[in-house]
Amino acid sequence: MVVTGLVVADSIPQIECCIGEWTTGTRTDTAFTVQDYRGIYDSHLNCLQEFDGATKEFSVLEGICARIYEDGQ
């Protein structure tokens, strides 16, 4: 998997943490800790690896990551 895929896997738990801060409609400070979010990261990384394996011949994940990279420039 391309390095950008790892960045995607890393970003998703951070996004979940930010959403969780607003769950009640009022922002509450939530710590982004390894203990709380490691499982979420591992789960998303596993899903991305499975998706990459299932769509490898079409380079789908590579295309998605390239698009994210280009749009982020």
C-alpha positions, 0 to 999 in steps of 0.5 A, spaced: 500 500 500 502 506 498 504 511 504 498 515 502 494 510 504 497 510 511 496 517 512 488 516 510 488 510 516 491 515 520 487 521 519 480 517 520 481 516 527 483 523 528 476 525 524 472 520 529 475 524 535 473 531 532 466 528 531 466 525 538 468 532 541 461 535 538 457 529 539 452 532 544 452 539 540 457 542 545 464 541 544 467 537 549 475 537 549 477 529 548 484 527 548 487 523 542 491 518 545 494 511 543 490 507 548 483 510 546 484 510 538 489 505 537 484 499 535 480 504 531 487 506 527 488 498 526 481 497 524 481 502 519 488 500 516 486 493 516 480 495 512 484 499 507 489 493 506 483 488 505 480 493 500 487 494 496 488 487 496 481 486 493 481 491 488 489 491 486 488 489 479 484 496 478 489 500 483 483 503 486 486 505 493 492 508 489 488 512 485 484 514 491 490 516 495 493 520 489 487 524 488 487 526 495 494 528 495 493 532 489 487 535 492 491 537 498 496 540 495 
